[in-house]
Amino acid sequence: MNSFTPSTNAADTPGSIAAMPGDIAVSFEYFPPATSKAENLLARTSQRLSAFAPSFVSMTYGAGGSTRERSLAAIRKLVDEGSAPVAAHLTCVDASRDQVDDMAMQFHASGIRHIVALRGDGGEPGQPFTAHPQGYANAAELVAGLRKLADFEISVAAYPEVHPDAQSAQHDLDNLKRKLDAGATRAITQFFFSADACLRFRDRAVAAGIDAPIVPGILPITNFAQTCKFAGACGAQIPAPMKAVFEGLDDHPETRKAVSIATTAELCRKLYEGGMREFHFYTLNRAEQIEAICHLMGLRVPARVEAAA
C-alpha cells in the first residue's frame, strides 16, 4: 500500500499554508453507494485517499432495511480492500437493543473493531428524536451497550456549535462527557466553518475534565446551497466572509472547487495552529478536493504509476 511522507521543504515556500509540516493524522468518512456507478466512484475514491495512510475510514449507516443491508455490504467491501482500518457507524434509530446489538456483532464478525456510536436523527427534519420502545435511548446508552458486547474502539459525535436538541451549551458538553465516561475513546465533531468555534469548544471540554481526543470534522464545500441546508439542520454557522467568497459561484464549478480547497485548507491551518493534529474529512465519496487539501496540509504521496495502455 502507498503511504504518505511529511513534506520536508514546505517552510521554503512562501505563504502560511506552507508552514504545515505534515505531522498530522487524517481519517475519511464515506457513505454507502446506491448504484453500480456510485460503487465504482467510491472504489476509486477509497483507493486514491488510501495513499494518505488514514488512521481509519468510516462508513455511515442507514437504519432502514435495504439501506442497512447496503451499509453492511459497503463496510465489508472496505474491509476486504484492506487499505485502512474500518469504522462502522451505528445508530439507535428505529431498532430495539437486540437489533442494534445484532448489527454490532455482524460488524464484529466482518472484522470491524471500531464503531462510531451515534444516537441518530429519526423522523422528519426538525422533529424531536423518539427512541424505540425497546431501544437505546441515546448515544451514551449505546456506548455502554457496545462495551458489554465486545472490545470495540468507540468514537462518538461532538458539536462545537451545540446540538440542535441540546438545552444549552453546557447541557451538550455534559452529554459528551457522559458518552466518553460510558467508554468512548474519541469524539469526532460535526462539521463547522469557524476554527475559533472549534478551538473554544475544545478548550471548554478540557476545562470540564475531558481528556479524550477531540477530532475536528472537516467538510469541503462542493455545493454551497446544499451546504447551507446541511448547516441549518445541524446548527453549524457559516461566517459572513465565507458566504461572500462563494457568492456568484453557483454556475462556476471549477472556480467554486478552487475556492473551497483554499478556504478549507485555511480552516485546517488555523486548527493546526491551535494544536489540532488529527482531522476527519467528510468526503461525500469524492477524492479531488481532499487530495488537494491534504497536500496543502503537508502530506505527500508517491507519484502514481499509470497503467500501460
VOGU-3710 file (C-alpha; in Angstrom, 3 decimals, decimal comma):
1> mnsftpstna> 0,000/0,000/0,000  1,227/3,519/-0,755  1,882/5,776/2,179  2,397/9,478/2,713  5,570/11,176/3,881  5,744/14,570/5,571  6,874/17,364/3,290  10,499/18,277/4,007  10,655/21,638/2,245  7,274/23,198/2,986
11> adtpgsiaam> 8,793/26,032/5,008  10,829/27,131/1,967  7,641/28,047/0,118  6,012/31,448/0,746  2,614/31,527/2,432  1,117/30,459/5,755  -0,154/27,119/4,449  3,436/26,071/3,736  4,232/26,184/7,458  2,288/22,955/7,942
21> pgdiavsfey> 4,912/20,192/8,011  2,620/17,178/7,565  2,832/15,916/11,155  -0,874/15,111/11,230  -3,216/12,137/11,075  -6,218/12,031/8,754  -9,310/9,861/8,512  -12,109/9,775/5,953  -15,866/9,230/6,046  -17,774/7,575/3,201
31> fppatskaen> -21,442/6,740/2,652  -22,931/3,557/1,136  -23,295/3,799/-2,662  -26,760/3,171/-4,080  -25,859/2,315/-7,697  -23,103/0,464/-9,522  -21,801/3,790/-10,859  -21,629/5,127/-7,305  -19,866/1,928/-6,200  -17,177/2,496/-8,815
41> llartsqrls> -16,775/6,121/-7,728  -16,358/5,099/-4,084  -13,826/2,401/-5,016  -11,734/4,963/-6,905  -12,029/7,497/-4,099  -11,038/4,972/-1,445  -8,050/3,833/-3,481  -6,823/7,381/-4,070  -7,252/8,531/-0,474  -5,646/5,388/0,929
51> afapsfvsmt> -2,330/6,847/-0,264  -2,522/9,255/2,690  -2,381/6,304/5,128  -5,554/7,249/7,021  -5,711/6,204/10,659  -9,163/4,820/9,791  -12,020/5,198/7,321  -15,664/5,167/8,362  -18,903/4,198/6,650  -22,205/5,853/7,518
61> ygaggstrer> -25,225/3,779/8,470  -28,838/3,706/7,333  -31,316/2,232/9,801  -33,904/1,147/7,214  -33,963/-2,430/5,888  -32,448/-2,129/2,404  -30,318/0,857/3,444  -28,980/-1,098/6,412  -28,003/-4,002/4,170  -26,318/-1,604/1,756
71> slaairklvd> -24,337/-0,143/4,655  -23,199/-3,596/5,741  -22,205/-4,571/2,197  -20,235/-1,345/1,718  -18,451/-1,806/5,040  -17,488/-5,378/4,176  -16,093/-4,195/0,856  -13,897/-1,633/2,610  -12,671/-4,323/5,000  -11,841/-6,611/2,075
81> egsapvaahl> -9,841/-3,837/0,404  -7,642/-3,723/3,498  -6,305/-0,254/2,752  -7,085/1,140/6,232  -8,809/0,154/9,491  -12,577/0,488/9,047  -15,048/2,047/11,467  -18,771/1,357/11,121  -21,371/3,920/12,101  -24,219/2,608/14,267
91> tcvdasrdqv> -27,308/4,479/15,483  -30,205/3,992/17,872  -32,830/4,821/15,222  -35,880/2,562/14,689  -34,379/-0,537/16,297  -34,556/-2,440/19,553  -31,463/-3,057/21,656  -31,383/-6,647/20,401  -31,436/-5,472/16,780  -28,700/-2,902/17,359
101> ddmamqfhas> -26,593/-5,439/19,244  -27,065/-7,968/16,455  -25,845/-5,450/13,879  -22,844/-4,626/16,053  -21,921/-8,293/16,208  -22,369/-8,603/12,432  -19,838/-5,790/12,139  -17,559/-7,640/14,546  -17,865/-10,851/12,516  -16,907/-8,850/9,418
111> girhivalrg> -13,674/-7,758/11,057  -14,833/-4,380/12,400  -13,314/-3,381/15,728  -14,176/0,332/15,663  -17,704/1,747/15,861  -18,870/5,351/15,549  -21,765/5,285/18,030  -24,492/7,842/17,316  -27,981/8,491/18,580  -29,097/9,341/15,068
121> dggepgqpft> -31,938/11,538/13,913  -35,342/9,967/13,494  -38,410/11,298/11,713  -38,711/14,448/9,635  -36,035/17,159/9,809  -36,645/19,403/12,802  -38,719/16,832/14,651  -37,514/15,576/18,051  -35,858/12,181/18,280  -38,094/9,420/19,596
131> ahpqgyanaa> -36,369/6,317/20,897  -37,619/2,843/20,022  -39,631/1,472/22,992  -37,123/-1,364/23,426  -34,162/0,553/22,051  -31,220/2,559/23,309  -32,446/5,979/24,365  -29,270/7,857/23,466  -25,651/7,515/22,398  -24,343/7,160/25,966
141> elvaglrkla> -26,557/4,101/26,463  -25,405/2,753/23,088  -21,744/3,155/24,051  -22,331/1,327/27,339  -24,149/-1,462/25,494  -21,351/-1,861/22,957  -18,805/-2,061/25,751  -20,646/-5,114/27,084  -20,673/-6,832/23,682  -17,026/-6,740/22,610
151> dfeisvaayp> -13,795/-4,824/22,973  -14,723/-2,181/20,396  -12,907/1,078/19,931  -15,742/3,617/20,047  -15,949/7,128/18,616  -18,824/9,499/19,351  -20,049/12,826/17,994  -19,328/16,275/19,403  -20,909/19,606/18,474  -18,706/22,728/18,585
161> evhpdaqsaq> -21,749/24,929/17,959  -24,191/22,937/20,136  -26,520/20,137/19,058  -29,919/21,494/17,948  -31,683/19,340/20,566  -29,488/20,462/23,467  -30,988/22,711/26,139  -27,747/24,689/26,359  -24,053/24,539/25,506  -23,344/23,187/28,993
171> hdldnlkrkl> -26,033/20,512/28,616  -24,447/19,486/25,309  -20,976/19,319/26,860  -22,316/17,262/29,767  -23,813/14,836/27,267  -20,464/14,461/25,508  -18,825/13,691/28,854  -21,469/11,032/29,561  -20,663/9,332/26,248  -16,947/9,349/26,960
181> dagatraitq> -17,435/8,206/30,548  -19,547/5,314/29,220  -16,495/4,027/27,339  -15,984/6,025/24,138  -12,362/6,696/23,243  -12,605/9,695/20,911  -15,017/12,420/19,816  -15,381/13,494/16,188  -17,023/16,860/15,700  -19,907/17,808/13,487
191> fffsadaclr> -18,636/19,915/10,595  -18,121/23,630/11,221  -16,629/26,581/9,365  -15,181/28,631/12,219  -11,853/27,489/13,637  -12,399/29,701/16,679  -15,686/27,930/17,449  -13,975/24,542/17,405  -10,954/25,632/19,432  -13,140/27,312/22,055
201> frdravaagi> -15,185/24,136/22,308  -12,007/22,060/22,707  -10,828/24,344/25,488  -14,182/24,151/27,282  -14,091/20,359/27,021  -10,616/20,218/28,551  -11,717/22,558/31,337  -14,644/20,197/32,007  -12,243/17,309/32,568  -12,489/15,703/29,119
211> dapivpgilp> -9,115/14,294/28,118  -10,168/12,095/25,163  -9,082/13,287/21,707  -11,498/15,697/20,025  -11,051/15,357/16,275  -12,371/18,155/14,035  -14,752/17,013/11,312  -13,994/18,863/8,071  -16,470/19,285/5,199  -15,087/20,797/1,976
221> itnfaqtckf> -17,862/22,651/0,168  -18,939/21,140/-3,141  -22,413/22,705/-3,406  -22,805/25,885/-1,375  -26,610/25,926/-1,304  -26,683/22,301/-0,174  -24,052/23,001/2,472  -26,166/25,871/3,828  -29,091/23,458/4,106  -26,957/20,869/5,924
231> agacgaqipa> -25,584/23,567/8,236  -29,046/24,835/9,106  -30,178/21,342/10,073  -27,284/20,738/12,480  -26,760/24,214/13,901  -23,478/24,990/12,140  -22,906/28,668/11,369  -21,481/29,826/8,044  -19,438/33,009/8,654  -20,323/36,031/6,550
241> pmkavfegld> -16,856/36,203/4,915  -17,271/32,618/3,711  -20,683/33,404/2,275  -19,131/36,344/0,457  -16,366/34,346/-1,225  -18,824/31,745/-2,519  -21,308/34,311/-3,770  -21,868/34,093/-7,533  -20,160/30,718/-7,971  -23,256/28,540/-8,388
251> dhpetrkavs> -22,652/28,244/-12,133  -18,853/28,090/-11,932  -17,994/24,647/-10,500  -14,259/24,750/-11,199  -13,826/28,141/-9,552  -16,027/27,029/-6,661  -13,838/23,933/-6,194  -10,673/26,053/-6,094  -12,221/28,446/-3,577  -13,385/25,505/-1,454
261> iattaelcrk> -9,901/23,984/-1,394  -8,354/27,298/-0,344  -10,908/28,100/2,372  -10,864/24,564/3,794  -7,062/24,456/3,881  -7,071/27,808/5,675  -9,558/26,440/8,228  -7,288/23,444/8,822  -4,229/25,703/9,130  -5,932/27,689/11,904
271> lyeggmrefh> -6,875/24,464/13,691  -3,282/23,259/13,349  -2,000/26,490/14,854  -4,456/25,876/17,698  -2,872/22,499/18,415  -5,069/20,140/16,384  -3,159/17,235/14,818  -5,975/14,896/13,752  -8,509/15,706/11,029  -11,577/13,723/9,933
281> fytlnraeqi> -12,839/14,554/6,436  -16,433/14,167/5,290  -15,569/13,164/1,739  -19,023/12,831/0,129  -17,287/9,914/-1,651  -15,100/12,246/-3,720  -11,329/12,492/-3,633  -10,190/15,535/-5,625  -10,645/18,309/-3,076  -9,498/16,117/-0,185
291> eaichlmglr> -6,264/15,260/-2,035  -5,511/18,933/-2,643  -6,286/19,917/0,953  -4,112/17,129/2,364  -1,314/18,265/0,062  -1,620/21,835/1,368  -1,518/20,439/4,899  1,914/18,986/4,185  1,095/15,381/3,296  2,792/13,929/0,248
301> vparveaaa> 2,057/10,730/-1,667  4,299/8,845/-4,081  3,771/9,631/-7,752  1,149/7,414/-9,328  2,306/4,991/-11,962  -0,184/4,966/-14,807  -1,074/1,551/-16,172  0,296/0,866/-19,637  -2,226/1,316/-22,405
//
